[in-house]
Amino acid sequence: MESSELTNEQKLWGSLYAWLHQRAEWLRQQQRTTRQSGEATEPNKETAHEQR
């Protein structure tokens, strides 16, 4: 079997892995941005509860 020649299945798994990796990286960035905005708004919620 020649290693230089990929089968269709190997190509499919390769593209699937690349897509999942890209998706995971995007989700990680989304979580980072939402976490930062969450930290900014959470103290305001706590002070609002204290004022009531």
C-alpha distance matrix in Angstrom:
0.0 3.8 6.3 9.0 8.3 9.7 10.4 14.1 14.6 13.3 15.6 18.3 18.3 18.3 21.3 22.9 22.8 24.2 26.9 27.9 28.1 30.3 32.3 32.9 34.1 36.4 37.8 38.5 40.4 42.4 43.3 44.5 46.7 48.1 48.8 50.8 52.8 53.3 54.8 57.1 58.5 58.6 61.6 63.5 63.0 64.3 67.4 68.1 68.2 70.5 72.9 73.4
3.8 0.0 3.8 5.5 5.7 8.2 10.1 13.8 14.8 12.9 14.5 17.7 17.9 17.2 20.0 22.1 21.9 22.7 25.6 27.0 26.9 28.8 31.1 31.9 32.6 35.0 36.7 37.2 38.9 41.0 42.2 43.1 45.3 46.9 47.6 49.4 51.5 52.2 53.6 55.8 57.3 57.6 60.5 62.4 62.1 63.5 66.4 67.1 67.4 69.8 72.0 72.6
6.3 3.8 0.0 3.8 5.4 6.9 9.6 13.1 13.7 11.0 12.6 15.9 15.6 14.4 17.4 19.6 18.9 19.6 22.8 24.0 23.6 25.6 28.1 28.6 29.2 31.7 33.5 33.8 35.5 37.7 38.8 39.6 41.8 43.6 44.2 45.9 48.0 48.8 50.1 52.3 53.9 54.2 57.1 59.0 58.8 60.1 63.0 63.8 64.1 66.4 68.6 69.4
9.0 5.5 3.8 0.0 3.8 6.3 9.8 12.8 14.2 11.6 12.0 15.7 16.0 14.2 16.7 19.4 19.0 19.1 22.1 23.9 23.4 24.9 27.6 28.5 28.8 31.0 33.1 33.6 34.9 37.2 38.6 39.3 41.2 43.2 44.0 45.5 47.5 48.6 49.9 51.9 53.5 54.1 57.0 58.7 58.7 60.2 62.9 63.7 64.2 66.5 68.6 69.4
8.3 5.7 5.4 3.8 0.0 3.8 6.6 9.6 11.6 9.7 10.0 13.5 14.5 13.4 15.5 18.2 18.5 18.8 21.4 23.3 23.4 24.8 27.2 28.4 29.1 31.0 33.0 33.9 35.3 37.2 38.7 39.7 41.5 43.2 44.3 45.9 47.8 48.7 50.3 52.3 53.7 54.3 57.3 58.9 58.7 60.3 63.1 63.7 64.2 66.6 68.6 69.3
9.7 8.2 6.9 6.3 3.8 0.0 3.8 6.6 8.0 6.0 6.4 9.9 10.7 9.9 12.2 14.6 15.0 15.7 18.1 19.9 20.3 21.8 23.9 25.2 26.2 28.0 29.8 30.8 32.4 34.1 35.6 36.8 38.6 40.1 41.2 43.1 44.8 45.6 47.3 49.3 50.6 51.1 54.2 55.8 55.4 57.1 60.0 60.4 60.8 63.3 65.4 65.9
10.4 10.1 9.6 9.8 6.6 3.8 0.0 3.8 5.3 5.2 6.3 8.6 10.0 10.6 12.4 14.2 15.3 16.6 18.4 20.0 21.1 22.6 24.2 25.7 27.1 28.7 30.2 31.5 33.3 34.6 36.1 37.7 39.4 40.6 41.8 43.9 45.4 46.0 48.0 50.0 51.0 51.5 54.7 56.2 55.6 57.3 60.3 60.5 60.8 63.5 65.5 65.8
14.1 13.8 13.1 12.8 9.6 6.6 3.8 0.0 3.8 5.5 5.0 6.1 8.7 9.7 10.5 12.1 14.1 15.2 16.4 18.2 19.8 21.0 22.2 24.0 25.7 26.8 28.3 30.0 31.7 32.7 34.3 36.1 37.6 38.6 40.1 42.2 43.5 44.1 46.3 48.2 49.0 49.6 52.9 54.2 53.5 55.4 58.4 58.4 58.7 61.5 63.4 63.6
14.6 14.8 13.7 14.2 11.6 8.0 5.3 3.8 0.0 3.8 5.4 5.0 6.2 8.5 9.9 10.4 12.1 14.1 15.2 16.3 18.1 19.8 20.7 22.2 24.2 25.5 26.5 28.2 30.2 31.2 32.4 34.4 36.2 36.9 38.2 40.6 41.9 42.3 44.4 46.5 47.2 47.6 50.9 52.3 51.5 53.2 56.3 56.4 56.5 59.3 61.4 61.5
13.3 12.9 11.0 11.6 9.7 6.0 5.2 5.5 3.8 0.0 3.8 5.4 5.2 6.0 8.6 9.7 10.4 12.1 14.1 15.1 16.2 18.2 19.7 20.8 22.4 24.2 25.4 26.7 28.6 30.0 31.2 32.8 34.8 35.8 36.9 39.1 40.7 41.2 43.0 45.2 46.2 46.6 49.8 51.3 50.7 52.3 55.4 55.7 55.9 58.5 60.6 61.0
15.6 14.5 12.6 12.0 10.0 6.4 6.3 5.0 5.4 3.8 0.0 3.8 5.5 5.0 6.2 8.4 9.8 10.5 12.2 14.1 15.2 16.4 18.1 19.8 21.1 22.5 24.1 25.6 27.2 28.5 30.1 31.7 33.3 34.5 35.9 37.8 39.3 40.0 42.0 44.0 45.0 45.6 48.8 50.2 49.7 51.5 54.4 54.7 55.1 57.8 59.7 60.1
18.3 17.7 15.9 15.7 13.5 9.9 8.6 6.1 5.0 5.4 3.8 0.0 3.8 5.4 5.3 6.0 8.5 9.9 10.5 12.2 14.1 15.3 16.2 18.1 19.9 21.0 22.2 24.1 25.8 26.7 28.3 30.2 31.7 32.6 34.1 36.3 37.5 38.1 40.2 42.2 42.9 43.5 46.9 48.1 47.4 49.3 52.3 52.3 52.7 55.5 57.4 57.6
18.3 17.9 15.6 16.0 14.5 10.7 10.0 8.7 6.2 5.2 5.5 3.8 0.0 3.8 5.5 4.9 5.9 8.4 9.7 10.3 12.0 14.0 14.9 16.1 18.1 19.7 20.6 22.1 24.2 25.3 26.4 28.3 30.2 31.0 32.2 34.5 36.0 36.3 38.3 40.5 41.3 41.7 44.9 46.4 45.7 47.4 50.4 50.7 50.9 53.5 55.6 55.9
18.3 17.2 14.4 14.2 13.4 9.9 10.6 9.7 8.5 6.0 5.0 5.4 3.8 0.0 3.8 5.4 5.2 6.2 8.6 9.9 10.5 12.3 14.1 15.3 16.6 18.4 19.9 21.1 22.8 24.4 25.7 27.1 29.0 30.3 31.4 33.4 35.0 35.7 37.5 39.6 40.7 41.2 44.4 45.9 45.5 47.1 50.1 50.5 50.9 53.4 55.5 56.0
21.3 20.0 17.4 16.7 15.5 12.2 12.4 10.5 9.9 8.6 6.2 5.3 5.5 3.8 0.0 3.8 5.5 5.0 6.1 8.6 9.8 10.5 12.1 14.1 15.3 16.4 18.2 19.8 21.2 22.4 24.2 25.8 27.2 28.5 30.0 31.9 33.2 34.1 36.1 37.9 38.9 39.7 42.9 44.2 43.8 45.7 48.5 48.7 49.3 51.9 53.8 54.2
22.9 22.1 19.6 19.4 18.2 14.6 14.2 12.1 10.4 9.7 8.4 6.0 4.9 5.4 3.8 0.0 3.8 5.4 5.1 6.1 8.5 9.8 10.4 12.1 14.2 15.2 16.3 18.2 20.0 20.8 22.2 24.2 25.8 26.6 28.1 30.3 31.6 32.1 34.2 36.3 37.0 37.5 40.8 42.1 41.5 43.3 46.3 46.4 46.8 49.5 51.4 51.7
22.8 21.9 18.9 19.0 18.5 15.0 15.3 14.1 12.1 10.4 9.8 8.5 5.9 5.2 5.5 3.8 0.0 3.8 5.4 5.1 6.0 8.5 9.7 10.4 12.2 14.1 15.1 16.3 18.4 19.8 20.8 22.5 24.5 25.6 26.6 28.7 30.4 30.9 32.7 34.9 35.9 36.3 39.4 41.0 40.5 42.1 45.1 45.5 45.8 48.3 50.4 50.9
24.2 22.7 19.6 19.1 18.8 15.7 16.6 15.2 14.1 12.1 10.5 9.9 8.4 6.2 5.0 5.4 3.8 0.0 3.8 5.5 5.1 6.2 8.5 9.9 10.6 12.3 14.2 15.3 16.8 18.4 20.0 21.3 23.0 24.4 25.7 27.4 29.1 30.0 31.8 33.7 34.9 35.6 38.7 40.1 39.9 41.7 44.5 44.9 45.5 48.0 49.9 50.6
26.9 25.6 22.8 22.1 21.4 18.1 18.4 16.4 15.2 14.1 12.2 10.5 9.7 8.6 6.1 5.1 5.4 3.8 0.0 3.8 5.4 5.1 6.0 8.5 9.9 10.5 12.2 14.1 15.4 16.4 18.2 19.9 21.3 22.4 24.0 25.9 27.2 28.0 30.1 31.9 32.8 33.7 36.9 38.1 37.7 39.7 42.5 42.6 43.3 45.9 47.7 48.2
27.9 27.0 24.0 23.9 23.3 19.9 20.0 18.2 16.3 15.1 14.1 12.2 10.3 9.9 8.6 6.1 5.1 5.5 3.8 0.0 3.8 5.4 4.9 6.0 8.5 9.7 10.3 12.1 14.2 15.1 16.2 18.2 20.0 20.7 22.0 24.3 25.7 26.1 28.2 30.3 31.1 31.5 34.8 36.2 35.7 37.4 40.4 40.6 41.0 43.6 45.6 46.1
28.1 26.9 23.6 23.4 23.4 20.3 21.1 19.8 18.1 16.2 15.2 14.1 12.0 10.5 9.8 8.5 6.0 5.1 5.4 3.8 0.0 3.8 5.4 5.1 6.2 8.7 9.9 10.5 12.5 14.3 15.3 16.6 18.7 20.1 21.0 22.9 24.7 25.4 27.0 29.2 30.4 30.9 33.9 35.6 35.3 36.9 39.7 40.3 40.9 43.2 45.3 46.0
30.3 28.8 25.6 24.9 24.8 21.8 22.6 21.0 19.8 18.2 16.4 15.3 14.0 12.3 10.5 9.8 8.5 6.2 5.1 5.4 3.8 0.0 3.8 5.5 5.1 6.2 8.7 9.9 10.8 12.4 14.4 15.5 16.9 18.5 20.0 21.5 23.0 24.2 26.0 27.7 29.0 29.9 32.9 34.2 34.2 36.1 38.7 39.2 40.0 42.4 44.2 45.0
32.3 31.1 28.1 27.6 27.2 23.9 24.2 22.2 20.7 19.7 18.1 16.2 14.9 14.1 12.1 10.4 9.7 8.5 6.0 4.9 5.4 3.8 0.0 3.8 5.4 5.1 6.2 8.6 9.9 10.5 12.3 14.2 15.5 16.4 18.1 20.1 21.2 22.0 24.2 26.0 26.8 27.6 30.9 32.1 31.7 33.7 36.4 36.7 37.3 40.0 41.7 42.3
32.9 31.9 28.6 28.5 28.4 25.2 25.7 24.0 22.2 20.8 19.8 18.1 16.1 15.3 14.1 12.1 10.4 9.9 8.5 6.0 5.1 5.5 3.8 0.0 3.8 5.4 5.1 6.1 8.7 9.8 10.5 12.3 14.4 15.3 16.2 18.5 20.1 20.5 22.3 24.5 25.6 26.0 29.1 30.7 30.3 31.9 34.8 35.3 35.8 38.2 40.2 40.9
34.1 32.6 29.2 28.8 29.1 26.2 27.1 25.7 24.2 22.4 21.1 19.9 18.1 16.6 15.3 14.2 12.2 10.6 9.9 8.5 6.2 5.1 5.4 3.8 0.0 3.8 5.5 5.1 6.4 8.7 10.0 10.7 12.7 14.4 15.3 16.9 18.8 19.8 21.3 23.2 24.7 25.5 28.3 29.9 30.0 31.6 34.2 35.0 35.8 38.0 39.9 40.9
36.4 35.0 31.7 31.0 31.0 28.0 28.7 26.8 25.5 24.2 22.5 21.0 19.7 18.4 16.4 15.2 14.1 12.3 10.5 9.7 8.7 6.2 5.1 5.4 3.8 0.0 3.8 5.4 5.1 6.2 8.7 9.9 10.8 12.4 14.1 15.6 16.9 18.1 20.1 21.6 22.8 23.9 27.0 28.1 28.2 30.2 32.7 33.1 34.1 36.5 38.1 39.0
37.8 36.7 33.5 33.1 33.0 29.8 30.2 28.3 26.5 25.4 24.1 22.2 20.6 19.9 18.2 16.3 15.1 14.2 12.2 10.3 9.9 8.7 6.2 5.1 5.5 3.8 0.0 3.8 5.4 4.9 6.1 8.5 9.9 10.4 11.9 14.2 15.4 15.9 18.1 20.0 20.8 21.5 24.7 26.0 25.7 27.6 30.3 30.7 31.4 33.9 35.7 36.4
38.5 37.2 33.8 33.6 33.9 30.8 31.5 30.0 28.2 26.7 25.6 24.1 22.1 21.1 19.8 18.2 16.3 15.3 14.1 12.1 10.5 9.9 8.6 6.1 5.1 5.4 3.8 0.0 3.8 5.5 5.2 6.2 8.8 10.0 10.5 12.5 14.5 15.0 16.5 18.7 20.1 20.6 23.4 25.2 25.2 26.7 29.3 30.2 30.8 33.0 35.0 36.0
40.4 38.9 35.5 34.9 35.3 32.4 33.3 31.7 30.2 28.6 27.2 25.8 24.2 22.8 21.2 20.0 18.4 16.8 15.4 14.2 12.5 10.8 9.9 8.7 6.4 5.1 5.4 3.8 0.0 3.8 5.5 5.0 6.3 8.7 9.8 10.8 12.6 14.1 15.5 17.1 18.7 19.9 22.6 24.0 24.4 26.2 28.5 29.3 30.4 32.5 34.2 35.4
42.4 41.0 37.7 37.2 37.2 34.1 34.6 32.7 31.2 30.0 28.5 26.7 25.3 24.4 22.4 20.8 19.8 18.4 16.4 15.1 14.3 12.4 10.5 9.8 8.7 6.2 4.9 5.5 3.8 0.0 3.8 5.4 5.3 6.2 8.4 10.0 10.8 12.0 14.2 15.6 16.6 17.8 20.9 21.9 22.0 24.1 26.5 26.9 28.0 30.4 31.9 32.9
43.3 42.2 38.8 38.6 38.7 35.6 36.1 34.3 32.4 31.2 30.1 28.3 26.4 25.7 24.2 22.2 20.8 20.0 18.2 16.2 15.3 14.4 12.3 10.5 10.0 8.7 6.1 5.2 5.5 3.8 0.0 3.8 5.5 5.2 5.8 8.5 9.9 10.0 12.0 14.2 15.1 15.6 18.7 20.2 20.1 21.8 24.4 25.1 25.8 28.1 30.0 30.9
44.5 43.1 39.6 39.3 39.7 36.8 37.7 36.1 34.4 32.8 31.7 30.2 28.3 27.1 25.8 24.2 22.5 21.3 19.9 18.2 16.6 15.5 14.2 12.3 10.7 9.9 8.5 6.2 5.0 5.4 3.8 0.0 3.8 5.6 5.2 6.3 8.8 9.8 10.7 12.7 14.6 15.3 17.8 19.6 20.1 21.5 23.9 25.0 26.0 27.9 29.7 31.1
46.7 45.3 41.8 41.2 41.5 38.6 39.4 37.6 36.2 34.8 33.3 31.7 30.2 29.0 27.2 25.8 24.5 23.0 21.3 20.0 18.7 16.9 15.5 14.4 12.7 10.8 9.9 8.8 6.3 5.3 5.5 3.8 0.0 3.8 5.4 5.2 6.3 8.5 10.0 10.9 12.6 14.3 16.8 17.9 18.7 20.7 22.6 23.4 24.9 26.9 28.3 29.7
48.1 46.9 43.6 43.2 43.2 40.1 40.6 38.6 36.9 35.8 34.5 32.6 31.0 30.3 28.5 26.6 25.6 24.4 22.4 20.7 20.1 18.5 16.4 15.3 14.4 12.4 10.4 10.0 8.7 6.2 5.2 5.6 3.8 0.0 3.8 5.4 5.1 5.9 8.5 9.8 10.5 11.7 14.8 15.8 15.9 18.1 20.4 20.8 22.0 24.3 25.8 26.9
48.8 47.6 44.2 44.0 44.3 41.2 41.8 40.1 38.2 36.9 35.9 34.1 32.2 31.4 30.0 28.1 26.6 25.7 24.0 22.0 21.0 20.0 18.1 16.2 15.3 14.1 11.9 10.5 9.8 8.4 5.8 5.2 5.4 3.8 0.0 3.8 5.5 4.9 6.2 8.7 9.9 10.2 13.0 14.8 15.0 16.4 18.9 19.9 20.9 22.8 24.7 26.0
50.8 49.4 45.9 45.5 45.9 43.1 43.9 42.2 40.6 39.1 37.8 36.3 34.5 33.4 31.9 30.3 28.7 27.4 25.9 24.3 22.9 21.5 20.1 18.5 16.9 15.6 14.2 12.5 10.8 10.0 8.5 6.3 5.2 5.4 3.8 0.0 3.8 5.4 5.2 6.5 9.0 10.2 12.2 13.8 15.0 16.4 18.2 19.5 21.0 22.6 24.2 25.9
52.8 51.5 48.0 47.5 47.8 44.8 45.4 43.5 41.9 40.7 39.3 37.5 36.0 35.0 33.2 31.6 30.4 29.1 27.2 25.7 24.7 23.0 21.2 20.1 18.8 16.9 15.4 14.5 12.6 10.8 9.9 8.8 6.3 5.1 5.5 3.8 0.0 3.8 5.5 5.1 6.4 8.7 11.0 11.6 12.8 14.9 16.5 17.2 19.0 21.0 22.1 23.7
53.3 52.2 48.8 48.6 48.7 45.6 46.0 44.1 42.3 41.2 40.0 38.1 36.3 35.7 34.1 32.1 30.9 30.0 28.0 26.1 25.4 24.2 22.0 20.5 19.8 18.1 15.9 15.0 14.1 12.0 10.0 9.8 8.5 5.9 4.9 5.4 3.8 0.0 3.8 5.3 5.2 5.9 9.0 10.2 10.4 12.3 14.6 15.2 16.4 18.5 20.2 21.4
54.8 53.6 50.1 49.9 50.3 47.3 48.0 46.3 44.4 43.0 42.0 40.2 38.3 37.5 36.1 34.2 32.7 31.8 30.1 28.2 27.0 26.0 24.2 22.3 21.3 20.1 18.1 16.5 15.5 14.2 12.0 10.7 10.0 8.5 6.2 5.2 5.5 3.8 0.0 3.8 5.6 5.4 7.2 9.4 10.4 11.3 13.3 14.9 16.2 17.5 19.4 21.2
57.1 55.8 52.3 51.9 52.3 49.3 50.0 48.2 46.5 45.2 44.0 42.2 40.5 39.6 37.9 36.3 34.9 33.7 31.9 30.3 29.2 27.7 26.0 24.5 23.2 21.6 20.0 18.7 17.1 15.6 14.2 12.7 10.9 9.8 8.7 6.5 5.1 5.3 3.8 0.0 3.8 5.9 6.7 7.6 9.8 11.3 12.3 13.7 15.8 17.0 18.2 20.3
58.5 57.3 53.9 53.5 53.7 50.6 51.0 49.0 47.2 46.2 45.0 42.9 41.3 40.7 38.9 37.0 35.9 34.9 32.8 31.1 30.4 29.0 26.8 25.6 24.7 22.8 20.8 20.1 18.7 16.6 15.1 14.6 12.6 10.5 9.9 9.0 6.4 5.2 5.6 3.8 0.0 3.8 5.7 5.4 6.6 9.0 10.3 10.8 12.9 14.8 15.7 17.4
58.6 57.6 54.2 54.1 54.3 51.1 51.5 49.6 47.6 46.6 45.6 43.5 41.7 41.2 39.7 37.5 36.3 35.6 33.7 31.5 30.9 29.9 27.6 26.0 25.5 23.9 21.5 20.6 19.9 17.8 15.6 15.3 14.3 11.7 10.2 10.2 8.7 5.9 5.4 5.9 3.8 0.0 3.8 5.3 5.1 6.4 8.8 9.9 10.9 12.7 14.5 16.0
61.6 60.5 57.1 57.0 57.3 54.2 54.7 52.9 50.9 49.8 48.8 46.9 44.9 44.4 42.9 40.8 39.4 38.7 36.9 34.8 33.9 32.9 30.9 29.1 28.3 27.0 24.7 23.4 22.6 20.9 18.7 17.8 16.8 14.8 13.0 12.2 11.0 9.0 7.2 6.7 5.7 3.8 0.0 3.8 5.4 5.0 6.3 8.5 9.9 10.6 12.4 14.6
63.5 62.4 59.0 58.7 58.9 55.8 56.2 54.2 52.3 51.3 50.2 48.1 46.4 45.9 44.2 42.1 41.0 40.1 38.1 36.2 35.6 34.2 32.1 30.7 29.9 28.1 26.0 25.2 24.0 21.9 20.2 19.6 17.9 15.8 14.8 13.8 11.6 10.2 9.4 7.6 5.4 5.3 3.8 0.0 3.8 5.4 5.2 6.1 8.7 9.9 10.6 12.7
63.0 62.1 58.8 58.7 58.7 55.4 55.6 53.5 51.5 50.7 49.7 47.4 45.7 45.5 43.8 41.5 40.5 39.9 37.7 35.7 35.3 34.2 31.7 30.3 30.0 28.2 25.7 25.2 24.4 22.0 20.1 20.1 18.7 15.9 15.0 15.0 12.8 10.4 10.4 9.8 6.6 5.1 5.4 3.8 0.0 3.8 5.5 5.0 6.3 8.8 10.0 11.1
64.3 63.5 60.1 60.2 60.3 57.1 57.3 55.4 53.2 52.3 51.5 49.3 47.4 47.1 45.7 43.3 42.1 41.7 39.7 37.4 36.9 36.1 33.7 31.9 31.6 30.2 27.6 26.7 26.2 24.1 21.8 21.5 20.7 18.1 16.4 16.4 14.9 12.3 11.3 11.3 9.0 6.4 5.0 5.4 3.8 0.0 3.8 5.4 5.2 6.4 8.8 10.3
67.4 66.4 63.0 62.9 63.1 60.0 60.3 58.4 56.3 55.4 54.4 52.3 50.4 50.1 48.5 46.3 45.1 44.5 42.5 40.4 39.7 38.7 36.4 34.8 34.2 32.7 30.3 29.3 28.5 26.5 24.4 23.9 22.6 20.4 18.9 18.2 16.5 14.6 13.3 12.3 10.3 8.8 6.3 5.2 5.5 3.8 0.0 3.8 5.4 5.0 6.2 8.9
68.1 67.1 63.8 63.7 63.7 60.4 60.5 58.4 56.4 55.7 54.7 52.3 50.7 50.5 48.7 46.4 45.5 44.9 42.6 40.6 40.3 39.2 36.7 35.3 35.0 33.1 30.7 30.2 29.3 26.9 25.1 25.0 23.4 20.8 19.9 19.5 17.2 15.2 14.9 13.7 10.8 9.9 8.5 6.1 5.0 5.4 3.8 0.0 3.8 5.4 5.2 6.6
68.2 67.4 64.1 64.2 64.2 60.8 60.8 58.7 56.5 55.9 55.1 52.7 50.9 50.9 49.3 46.8 45.8 45.5 43.3 41.0 40.9 40.0 37.3 35.8 35.8 34.1 31.4 30.8 30.4 28.0 25.8 26.0 24.9 22.0 20.9 21.0 19.0 16.4 16.2 15.8 12.9 10.9 9.9 8.7 6.3 5.2 5.4 3.8 0.0 3.8 5.5 5.5
70.5 69.8 66.4 66.5 66.6 63.3 63.5 61.5 59.3 58.5 57.8 55.5 53.5 53.4 51.9 49.5 48.3 48.0 45.9 43.6 43.2 42.4 40.0 38.2 38.0 36.5 33.9 33.0 32.5 30.4 28.1 27.9 26.9 24.3 22.8 22.6 21.0 18.5 17.5 17.0 14.8 12.7 10.6 9.9 8.8 6.4 5.0 5.4 3.8 0.0 3.8 5.5
72.9 72.0 68.6 68.6 68.6 65.4 65.5 63.4 61.4 60.6 59.7 57.4 55.6 55.5 53.8 51.4 50.4 49.9 47.7 45.6 45.3 44.2 41.7 40.2 39.9 38.1 35.7 35.0 34.2 31.9 30.0 29.7 28.3 25.8 24.7 24.2 22.1 20.2 19.4 18.2 15.7 14.5 12.4 10.6 10.0 8.8 6.2 5.2 5.5 3.8 0.0 3.8
73.4 72.6 69.4 69.4 69.3 65.9 65.8 63.6 61.5 61.0 60.1 57.6 55.9 56.0 54.2 51.7 50.9 50.6 48.2 46.1 46.0 45.0 42.3 40.9 40.9 39.0 36.4 36.0 35.4 32.9 30.9 31.1 29.7 26.9 26.0 25.9 23.7 21.4 21.2 20.3 17.4 16.0 14.6 12.7 11.1 10.3 8.9 6.6 5.5 5.5 3.8 0.0
